[in-house]
């Protein structure tokens, strides 16, 4: 059955301002009337059960306070035993009384940092840190040192391997006064989990008994903190009178260590709050009715009116009204955000329409420029062929070789897309580049040592040419000896390592530092004679990182008079045809 058919016939035609009272008034009146019935019924046979539930809630709250207080001390002990500075102090074996005194002062200063709030601080009697070589006490010590050196105590703490151990209260004395206190023990270990000693926090029993005194039935109730076996740990000193009509309630397993909280109290002590609540119920019902009407009106102002304004804005936006003319208004934050989002969407649609028009204009302009520039590369290619034939006719082989190299470089640059190319092809194009440069730089040699297995490795096009140019301009141009440039390829795991080395003049420490800084994100400032070198190297470095990520890039090593070594690291990627051969070469 469709649930929408269950609605009254005219329900959809009722406006929201009238629907809200019809919905909210029953939700307010029915719980209030049911509450009155339940409270009056509490005078009957169910009064005892309800009073027990009331007492149990109070006990649960008290147990939660005790558990929170004990937990705060455990958290304090955890902070102390995991503090690196304290661990380093405890690991030191004092060589003298003076050194022990210094360690004690340092521990006191550090413990001041971890000190809890004033409520918890008032109950801590002492904090003891015991190691095989020394004993440090923060606070007032007892005559017997709170039994921290007792073998049974040490054994129980060690069994927990760093966990918190609570010990039942015992009487202690500092020589002036006696007091009862709980002990919290932990084993202290260093980062290698080696035992350093024992942490003991001594807490006066008032930390628990003061919570007993905060309950509303403290005057007549006998409250006790019990172990999991029912043995009494602490009490408020009150006992139930013989023959008195009692209500016995328990809060079980609500406190750490398996401890329990129990109370015995007279029934008439707990009935009075129920009586007062019953008398106030009628006033609460009337107040709920008034509150419901007020809230309904507020919802109308906060929801209904803003929804109507949002609908008006949406209709205007659909009709083509500019976003700047749409109205903003106040109301529920969700509806205001919906209106702001709608206006933002209208602005975005307007921007996208303008952007689409602009891109269409740019596309047409680009098509025109492409048609205009198509003749330039072909003209240059045909001109080079004409120069080549003239050189052949005049038997100028050196000019022919240079033109052929330039032609190959031009073809390499124009053909294909901007994707990666095989390393073997890149090195072959370097040879053509070197042939052209030898016209200007006569006395230098070029050598490539690329294993056959790596010739199919993919690299960005014209990746190595700026490095060869850098070696010629800034390494070999001013050298007084024949120059040598070498290109090597190797692998390091799944990384391709390309190295370009020269035996030129090298770099001074200042210049080398400036180049490295420019690669690592420096400001790139340079002298006029150095600017090209830095820009060329930085462009290669940024190009590799943009393609493959920040973990790859260019590194420069150089010393005065010893040349320079430029190393490029990029992921090892191969063409499908050369991958099997490369893998067999790697295994060989």
C-alpha positions in Angstrom: 0.0 0.0 0.0 1.3 3.4 -0.9 1.9 5.4 2.2 0.9 8.7 0.5 -2.7 7.4 0.2 -3.0 7.4 4.0 -2.9 11.2 4.1 -6.2 13.1 4.6 -7.8 14.3 1.4 -7.1 17.9 1.9 -3.7 17.6 3.6 -1.7 18.7 0.5 -3.7 21.9 0.2 -3.0 23.0 3.7 -0.3 25.7 3.9 2.9 25.0 6.0 2.2 27.7 8.7 -1.0 25.7 9.5 0.6 22.3 9.3 3.2 23.1 11.8 0.8 23.5 14.8 -1.0 20.4 13.8 2.2 18.4 13.9 4.0 20.0 16.8 1.2 20.4 19.3 0.5 16.6 19.6 4.2 16.0 19.8 4.4 18.4 22.8 1.1 17.6 24.5 1.2 13.8 24.3 4.7 13.4 25.9 3.7 15.9 28.6 0.4 14.1 29.4 2.2 10.7 29.4 4.7 12.1 31.8 2.0 13.2 34.2 0.5 9.8 34.1 3.8 8.1 34.8 4.6 10.4 37.7 1.3 9.9 39.3 1.5 6.2 38.8 4.8 6.3 40.7 2.8 6.5 44.0 1.6 2.9 43.3 3.4 -0.4 43.3 5.9 0.9 40.7 7.3 3.6 43.1 9.9 1.3 44.5 11.2 0.3 41.1 11.3 3.9 39.9 13.1 5.0 43.1 15.6 2.3 42.5 16.1 3.5 39.0 16.6 7.0 40.3 19.1 5.8 42.9 20.9 3.8 40.3 21.2 6.8 38.0 22.8 8.8 40.9 25.1 5.9 41.6 26.0 5.7 37.9 26.8 9.4 37.9 29.0 9.0 41.0 30.7 6.0 39.5 31.4 8.0 36.4 33.0 10.8 38.4 35.1 8.3 40.3 36.1 6.6 37.0 36.9 9.9 35.4 39.1 11.0 38.3 40.9 7.7 38.3 41.3 7.9 34.6 42.8 11.4 34.9 45.5 10.0 37.2 46.1 7.2 34.7 46.4 9.7 31.9 48.9 11.7 34.0 51.0 8.6 34.6 50.9 7.8 30.9 52.2 11.3 30.0 55.0 10.9 32.6 56.1 7.5 31.4 56.2 8.5 27.7 57.9 11.8 28.1 61.3 11.7 26.3 63.0 14.2 28.6 62.0 12.3 31.7 63.1 9.0 30.2 66.5 10.5 29.3 66.9 11.7 32.9 65.9 8.4 34.4 68.3 6.5 32.1 71.3 8.4 33.7 73.1 6.7 36.5 74.0 9.5 39.0 77.7 9.4 39.7 77.4 11.6 42.8 74.9 13.1 45.3 75.2 16.4 43.5 74.3 14.9 40.1 71.3 13.1 41.7 70.2 16.4 43.1 70.4 18.0 39.6 68.4 15.1 38.1 65.8 15.5 40.9 65.4 19.2 40.1 65.1 18.6 36.4 62.4 15.9 37.1 60.5 18.3 39.3 60.5 21.0 36.7 59.3 18.6 34.0 56.5 17.2 36.2 55.2 20.7 36.8 54.4 20.7 33.1 52.1 17.7 33.4 50.4 18.9 36.5 46.6 18.3 36.4 43.9 20.8 37.4 43.5 22.1 40.9 40.8 19.6 41.8 43.0 16.6 41.0 46.2 18.2 42.3 44.8 18.5 45.8 44.7 14.7 46.3 48.1 13.7 44.9 50.4 13.2 47.9 53.6 12.2 46.0 55.0 11.0 42.6 57.9 8.5 42.9 60.2 7.5 40.1 62.3 4.4 41.2 65.2 3.1 39.2 67.8 0.4 40.0 70.3 3.2 40.6 68.3 6.0 42.3 64.9 7.1 43.7 63.3 10.5 43.0 60.3 11.9 44.8 58.0 14.7 43.7 55.9 15.9 46.7 56.0 14.6 50.3 57.5 11.2 50.9 56.4 8.6 53.5 58.6 7.1 56.1 58.5 3.7 54.3 58.7 5.4 50.8 55.1 4.2 50.2 56.4 0.7 49.8 57.7 1.4 46.3 60.7 -0.8 46.9 58.6 -3.8 48.1 59.3 -6.9 46.1 55.6 -7.9 45.8 54.7 -4.3 44.7 57.5 -4.3 42.0 56.4 -7.8 40.8 52.8 -6.8 40.3 53.8 -3.6 38.5 56.2 -5.5 36.3 53.5 -8.1 35.3 51.5 -5.4 33.6 54.4 -4.4 31.3 53.6 -0.7 31.4 49.9 -1.0 32.2 48.3 0.8 35.1 48.0 -1.1 38.4 45.8 0.2 41.3 46.5 -0.9 44.9 44.1 -0.9 47.7 44.3 1.9 50.3 47.0 1.6 53.0 47.9 3.8 56.0 51.1 5.8 55.6 53.0 8.4 57.7 55.4 11.2 56.9 56.6 11.4 60.5 54.1 14.1 61.4 50.7 12.8 60.4 49.1 9.6 59.2 46.9 9.3 56.2 45.3 6.7 53.9 46.3 6.6 50.3 45.8 4.7 47.0 48.8 3.8 44.9 48.9 3.8 41.1 51.9 1.9 39.7 53.4 1.6 36.2 56.5 0.1 34.7 58.6 2.7 32.9 60.3 1.6 29.7 62.5 3.4 27.2 61.9 3.5 23.4 63.5 0.0 23.0 61.0 -1.3 25.6 63.8 -1.9 28.1 62.7 -1.5 31.8 64.0 1.7 33.3 62.2 1.6 36.7 58.8 2.1 38.3 56.4 5.1 38.5 54.2 5.4 41.6 51.5 8.0 42.1 50.3 8.2 45.7 46.7 9.6 45.9 44.9 10.3 49.1 41.6 8.3 49.6 39.8 11.7 49.8 39.9 11.7 46.0 37.1 9.1 46.2 35.4 9.7 49.5 34.9 13.4 48.7 32.8 12.3 45.7 30.7 10.2 48.1 29.8 13.4 50.0 28.6 15.1 46.8 25.5 12.8 46.4 22.1 14.0 47.4 21.5 11.0 49.6 24.8 11.2 51.4 23.3 11.9 54.9 21.4 8.5 55.2 23.0 6.3 52.6 25.8 3.8 53.2 28.0 4.1 50.2 30.9 1.7 49.6 33.5 1.1 46.8 34.0 -2.7 46.4 36.4 -4.9 44.5 35.1 -7.3 41.8 34.9 -10.0 44.6 32.7 -7.8 46.8 35.5 -6.8 49.2 35.2 -3.2 50.6 37.9 -0.8 49.4 36.5 2.5 50.7 33.3 3.7 52.4 31.6 6.8 53.7 31.5 5.5 57.3 27.8 5.0 57.4 25.9 1.7 58.0 22.3 0.7 57.5 20.2 0.5 60.7 19.0 -2.9 61.6 15.3 -3.5 60.7 15.2 -0.2 58.7 13.2 -0.5 55.4 16.0 -0.3 52.9 16.5 -0.2 49.1 19.7 -1.8 48.0 21.0 -0.7 44.6 24.3 -1.5 42.7 26.2 0.0 39.9 28.2 -2.9 38.4 31.3 -2.9 36.3 31.1 0.8 35.7 34.6 1.7 37.3 38.0 0.7 36.0 39.8 -2.3 37.5 36.4 -4.1 37.8 35.5 -2.1 40.9 31.9 -1.6 41.9 29.9 1.0 43.7 27.0 0.1 46.1 24.7 2.0 48.3 22.0 1.3 50.9 19.4 4.0 51.5 15.9 4.6 52.9 13.0 4.8 50.4 11.4 7.9 51.8 14.7 9.8 51.2 14.2 9.4 47.5 10.5 9.8 47.1 10.6 13.6 47.7 12.1 14.5 44.3 9.3 12.6 42.6 6.6 14.5 44.6 8.1 17.8 43.6 8.3 16.7 40.0 4.7 15.7 40.0 3.6 19.1 41.3 5.6 20.9 38.6 4.3 18.7 35.8 1.1 20.7 35.2 3.1 24.0 34.9 5.5 22.3 32.5 2.6 21.2 30.2 1.3 24.7 30.1 4.7 26.0 29.4 5.2 23.5 26.6 2.0 24.6 24.9 3.1 28.2 24.9 6.6 27.3 23.8 5.2 25.2 20.9 3.1 28.1 19.6 6.1 30.4 19.8 8.4 27.9 18.1 5.8 27.4 15.4 5.8 31.1 14.6 9.6 31.2 14.6 9.7 28.4 12.2 7.3 30.2 9.9 9.5 33.3 10.0 12.7 31.2 9.6 11.5 28.6 7.0 8.3 29.4 5.2 9.0 33.0 4.3 12.6 32.4 3.1 11.3 29.4 1.0 8.8 31.7 -0.8 11.5 34.2 -1.5 13.8 31.5 -2.8 11.1 30.3 -5.2 10.7 33.9 -6.5 14.5 34.1 -7.2 14.5 30.8 -9.0 11.6 31.8 -11.2 13.4 35.1 -12.1 16.6 33.2 -12.8 14.8 30.8 -15.1 13.3 33.8 -17.0 16.9 35.2 -17.6 17.2 37.8 -15.0 20.9 38.7 -14.4 22.4 37.2 -11.2 23.1 40.7 -9.8 19.4 41.5 -9.7 18.5 38.5 -7.6 17.7 39.2 -4.0 19.5 38.0 -0.9 17.6 37.5 2.3 17.8 36.2 5.9 16.3 33.1 7.4 17.4 29.5 8.2 21.0 29.1 7.3 20.3 26.1 5.0 17.8 28.1 2.9 20.1 31.1 2.8 22.9 28.9 1.6 20.6 27.4 -1.0 19.8 30.9 -2.2 23.5 31.9 -2.2 24.3 28.7 -4.1 21.6 29.3 -6.7 22.9 32.8 -7.3 26.5 31.5 -7.5 25.3 28.9 -10.0 23.7 31.6 -12.1 26.9 33.6 -12.0 28.9 30.5 -13.0 26.5 29.9 -15.9 26.9 33.5 -17.0 30.7 33.1 -16.8 30.7 29.8 -18.7 28.6 31.3 -21.5 31.1 34.2 -21.7 34.0 31.7 -21.5 32.6 29.6 -24.3 32.2 32.6 -26.5 35.7 33.7 -25.8 37.1 30.2 -26.5 35.2 30.0 -29.7 36.8 33.4 -30.8 40.2 32.2 -29.8 39.7 28.9 -31.6 38.9 30.7 -34.8 41.9 33.0 -34.4 44.2 30.0 -33.7 42.9 28.3 -36.9 43.7 31.4 -38.9 47.2 31.6 -37.4 47.9 27.9 -38.1 46.9 28.4 -41.7 49.2 31.4 -41.9 52.2 29.6 -40.2 52.0 26.4 -42.1 54.1 27.8 -44.9 57.1 28.8 -42.6 58.5 25.3 -41.7 58.0 24.1 -45.3 59.8 27.1 -46.6 62.7 26.7 -44.2 62.9 22.9 -45.1 62.9 23.7 -48.8 65.6 26.4 -48.3 67.9 24.0 -46.5 67.5 21.5 -49.3 68.5 24.2 -51.8 71.6 25.0 -49.7 72.4 21.3 -49.6 72.3 20.9 -53.3 74.4 24.0 -53.8 77.0 22.6 -51.4 77.0 19.3 -53.3 77.4 21.1 -56.6 80.3 23.1 -55.2 81.7 20.0 -53.4 81.5 21.7 -50.0 81.1 18.5 -47.9 81.4 20.2 -44.6 78.5 22.6 -45.5 76.5 19.6 -46.8 77.1 17.7 -43.5 76.0 20.7 -41.4 72.9 21.3 -43.5 72.0 17.6 -43.2 72.4 17.7 -39.5 70.3 20.8 -39.2 67.7 19.2 -41.5 67.5 16.2 -39.3 67.1 18.3 -36.2 64.3 20.4 -37.9 62.5 17.2 -39.0 62.9 15.7 -35.5 61.4 18.9 -34.0 58.5 19.2 -36.4 57.4 15.6 -36.8 55.4 13.8 -34.1 53.7 15.2 -31.1 55.1 16.4 -27.8 55.2 13.0 -26.2 58.3 11.1 -25.1 60.7 9.5 -27.6 63.1 6.5 -27.4 66.5 7.3 -25.8 68.3 5.9 -28.9 66.5 8.5 -31.1 67.3 11.3 -28.7 71.0 10.4 -28.7 71.1 10.1 -32.5 69.7 13.6 -32.7 72.4 14.8 -30.2 75.0 13.6 -32.8 73.4 15.9 -35.4 73.5 18.8 -32.9 77.1 18.1 -32.1 77.9 18.0 -35.8 76.5 21.6 -36.1 78.3 22.8 -33.0 81.6 21.5 -34.2 81.5 24.2 -36.9 81.9 26.8 -34.0 83.8 24.7 -31.4 86.5 22.8 -33.3 88.3 21.0 -30.6 86.0 18.7 -28.7 84.8 15.2 -28.9 81.5 13.5 -28.1 80.9 10.0 -26.8 77.7 8.2 -25.9 77.6 5.1 -23.8 74.0 3.9 -23.8 73.4 0.1 -23.4 71.3 -1.5 -26.1 68.7 -2.5 -23.6 68.1 1.2 -22.7 67.8 2.5 -26.2 64.1 1.8 -26.1 63.7 3.8 -22.8 61.3 6.7 -23.3 62.5 10.3 -22.4 61.0 13.7 -23.2 62.0 15.1 -26.6 65.1 17.5 -26.5 65.8 16.6 -22.9 69.6 16.3 -23.3 70.3 19.0 -25.9 70.2 21.9 -23.3 72.8 20.0 -21.2 75.1 19.5 -24.2 74.7 23.2 -25.0 75.5 24.2 -21.3 78.7 22.0 -21.4 79.8 23.8 -24.6 79.0 27.4 -23.6 80.1 27.3 -19.9 82.4 24.3 -19.7 84.5 24.0 -22.9 84.4 27.5 -24.4 87.0 28.9 -22.0 89.0 25.7 -21.6 92.7 25.6 -22.8 92.6 21.9 -23.6 90.6 19.6 -26.0 87.2 19.1 -24.6 85.3 15.9 -24.2 81.5 15.4 -23.6 80.0 12.1 -22.7 76.5 10.9 -22.3 75.8 7.7 -20.2 72.7 5.8 -19.4 72.1 3.4 -16.5 69.4 2.1 -14.2 68.9 2.2 -10.5 66.0 -0.1 -9.8 63.0 1.3 -11.7 64.8 4.6 -12.2 66.6 5.7 -15.4 69.8 7.7 -14.7 71.2 9.9 -17.5 74.6 11.5 -17.0 76.2 14.3 -19.1 79.8 14.9 -18.2 82.5 17.3 -19.5 86.1 18.0 -18.7 85.8 21.8 -18.9 86.6 24.6 -16.5 84.0 23.5 -14.0 82.2 25.9 -11.5 83.4 27.9 -8.6 81.8 27.1 -5.3 79.8 30.3 -5.4 78.5 29.6 -8.9 77.8 26.0 -8.1 75.8 27.0 -5.0 73.8 29.5 -7.0 72.9 27.0 -9.7 71.9 24.4 -7.1 69.8 27.0 -5.3 68.0 27.9 -8.6 67.1 24.2 -9.1 65.9 23.8 -5.5 63.5 26.8 -5.8 65.8 29.8 -5.4 65.1 33.2 -6.7 67.1 32.5 -9.8 69.1 35.7 -9.7 72.3 35.5 -11.7 75.0 37.5 -13.4 74.4 38.2 -17.1 77.0 35.7 -18.1 75.4 33.0 -16.0 71.7 33.6 -16.6 71.4 31.4 -19.7 73.0 28.5 -17.9 70.7 28.7 -14.9 67.6 29.2 -17.0 68.5 26.2 -19.3 69.2 23.8 -16.4 66.2 25.0 -14.4 63.9 24.5 -17.4 65.2 20.9 -17.8 64.7 20.3 -14.0 61.2 21.8 -14.0 60.2 19.9 -17.1 61.2 16.5 -15.6 59.4 17.3 -12.4 56.2 18.5 -14.2 56.2 15.2 -16.2 57.1 12.7 -13.5 56.9 14.3 -10.0 59.0 16.1 -7.4 61.1 12.9 -6.6 62.8 13.2 -10.1 64.8 15.9 -11.6 68.3 17.3 -12.3 71.4 17.3 -10.0 74.6 19.2 -10.7 78.1 18.3 -9.4 81.2 20.4 -10.3 84.5 21.7 -9.0 86.9 24.3 -10.4 89.1 22.9 -13.2 87.5 19.4 -13.0 84.5 19.8 -15.3 80.9 19.3 -14.5 78.5 16.3 -14.2 74.8 16.7 -14.8 72.6 13.8 -13.7 68.9 13.4 -14.6 66.7 10.9 -12.8 63.4 9.9 -14.3 61.2 6.8 -14.2 62.2 3.9 -16.4 59.7 3.5 -19.2 60.2 1.5 -22.4 58.6 1.1 -25.7 56.7 -2.2 -26.0 59.0 -3.4 -28.6 62.1 -2.9 -26.6 60.8 -4.0 -23.2 61.4 -7.7 -23.5 65.0 -7.2 -24.8 65.7 -4.8 -21.9 64.4 -7.3 -19.4 66.6 -10.1 -20.8 69.5 -7.7 -20.7 68.8 -6.9 -17.1 68.6 -10.6 -16.2 71.9 -11.2 -18.0 
